[in-house]
Amino acid sequence: MENYYRELVSFLCARLGNRQAAEDVAHDAYTRVLERTADSDIEHPRAFLYRTALNLVIDGHRRGLLRQAEPLEVLDSDERFFSPAPSQEMELRQRLELMQRALGELSKPCRDSFLLRKLEGLSHQEIAERLGISRSLVEKHIVNAMKHCRVRMRLWES
């Protein structure tokens, strides 16, 4: 499935007009498909990946339109603006520790590629230039890091 990454990003870029947004959607689509494939095999993985990505674009577009139309009072009642309960905060802290542990098992270039993308929001090209590696290797590192973290988190949480 990793073979479809560049093709998917190009496809999404043509629709979204923004490479960074296309890469974000592609990452999210890969994550969802990888989560799904852990439970069962998918008969047509490429088609499933594209459909997942298009659904994410549609959902994001809808949310963007809905967010623009919401009155300001909604922000007062929106749960995201309240601090989490102590038990939730502890669970989040534990998940973060597990995630850090999983990332610690990766090679430095793999971990750095993932963190530069997810935490600093750098493009694949910017990461490649910063780390002195090819863009395709950056893409592979990010996908491998996502797979590794997903597998380890599931194992540790069960």
C-alpha positions in Angstrom: 0.0 0.0 0.0 2.9 2.3 0.5 3.3 2.3 -3.3 0.2 4.5 -3.6 1.4 7.3 -1.4 2.8 9.7 -3.9 0.0 9.0 -6.4 -2.6 9.7 -3.6 -0.9 12.9 -2.6 -0.8 14.1 -6.2 -4.5 13.2 -6.6 -5.4 15.0 -3.4 -3.2 18.0 -4.3 -5.1 18.5 -7.6 -8.4 18.6 -5.6 -7.3 20.6 -2.7 -4.8 22.9 -4.4 -2.4 22.6 -1.4 0.3 20.0 -1.1 0.6 20.3 2.7 -3.2 19.7 3.1 -3.0 16.8 0.6 -0.2 15.2 2.6 -2.2 15.6 5.8 -5.2 14.0 4.3 -3.1 11.2 2.9 -1.5 10.5 6.3 -4.9 10.4 7.9 -6.2 8.1 5.2 -3.3 5.8 5.6 -3.8 5.7 9.4 -7.4 4.8 9.0 -6.8 2.1 6.4 -3.9 0.7 8.5 -6.3 0.5 11.5 -8.9 -1.2 9.4 -6.4 -3.7 7.8 -5.3 -4.9 11.3 -8.7 -6.5 11.7 -9.3 -7.8 8.2 -7.9 -7.9 4.7 -9.2 -5.4 2.2 -10.0 -6.8 -1.3 -9.1 -3.6 -3.2 -6.6 -1.6 -1.0 -6.0 1.1 -3.5 -9.7 1.8 -4.1 -10.3 1.7 -0.3 -7.4 4.1 0.3 -8.7 6.6 -2.2 -12.3 6.4 -1.0 -11.1 6.9 2.6 -9.1 10.0 1.5 -12.0 11.4 -0.5 -14.3 10.9 2.5 -11.8 12.8 4.7 -11.7 15.7 2.2 -15.5 15.8 2.1 -15.8 15.6 5.9 -13.1 18.3 6.3 -14.9 20.5 3.8 -18.3 20.0 5.6 -16.7 20.8 9.0 -15.0 23.8 7.6 -18.3 25.1 6.3 -20.2 24.3 9.5 -17.5 25.9 11.7 -17.8 29.1 9.7 -21.5 29.3 10.2 -21.5 28.5 14.0 -22.4 31.4 16.3 -19.9 32.4 18.9 -22.0 31.0 21.8 -21.1 27.5 20.6 -17.5 28.1 21.6 -18.7 28.6 25.2 -20.3 25.2 25.3 -17.8 23.3 23.1 -16.2 20.6 25.2 -12.8 21.1 23.6 -12.4 24.4 25.5 -12.8 22.8 29.0 -9.9 21.2 30.8 -10.2 17.4 30.9 -11.1 15.5 34.0 -8.2 14.3 36.1 -8.8 10.7 35.0 -8.8 11.7 31.4 -5.6 13.7 31.9 -3.9 10.7 33.5 -5.0 8.5 30.6 -3.7 11.0 28.1 -0.4 11.2 30.0 -0.1 7.4 30.0 -0.8 7.3 26.3 1.8 10.0 25.6 4.3 8.0 27.6 3.5 4.9 25.5 3.8 6.9 22.3 7.2 8.2 23.4 8.3 4.7 24.2 7.2 3.5 20.8 8.9 6.4 19.0 12.1 5.6 21.1 12.2 2.2 19.4 12.5 3.7 15.9 15.7 4.6 14.1 16.6 8.3 14.5 15.9 9.3 10.9 12.5 7.5 11.1 11.6 9.2 14.4 12.9 12.6 13.3 10.9 12.4 10.0 7.7 11.6 11.9 8.2 14.3 14.6 9.1 17.0 12.1 6.0 16.2 10.1 3.5 15.8 13.0 4.9 18.3 15.5 6.5 21.0 13.3 4.2 20.5 10.3 7.1 20.5 7.8 6.5 19.3 4.3 8.2 16.1 3.1 10.6 18.2 1.0 11.5 20.4 3.9 12.2 17.3 6.1 14.2 15.7 3.3 16.4 18.9 3.0 16.8 19.2 6.8 17.8 15.5 7.3 19.8 15.2 4.1 17.7 12.3 2.7 15.4 11.7 -0.2 11.8 12.7 -0.1 10.7 9.2 -0.8 12.7 8.0 2.2 11.0 10.6 4.3 7.6 9.3 3.1 8.6 5.7 3.9 9.9 6.7 7.4 6.6 8.5 8.2 4.4 5.6 7.1 6.6 3.1 8.9 6.6 5.2 12.1 2.8 5.4 12.0 2.5 1.6 11.5 5.0 0.9 14.3 3.3 3.2 16.8 -0.1 1.8 16.0 1.0 -1.8 16.5 2.9 -1.0 19.7 0.1 1.2 21.2 -2.4 -1.6 20.5 -0.2 -4.2 22.1 0.5 -2.2 25.2 -3.0 -1.0 25.7 -4.5 -4.5 25.5 
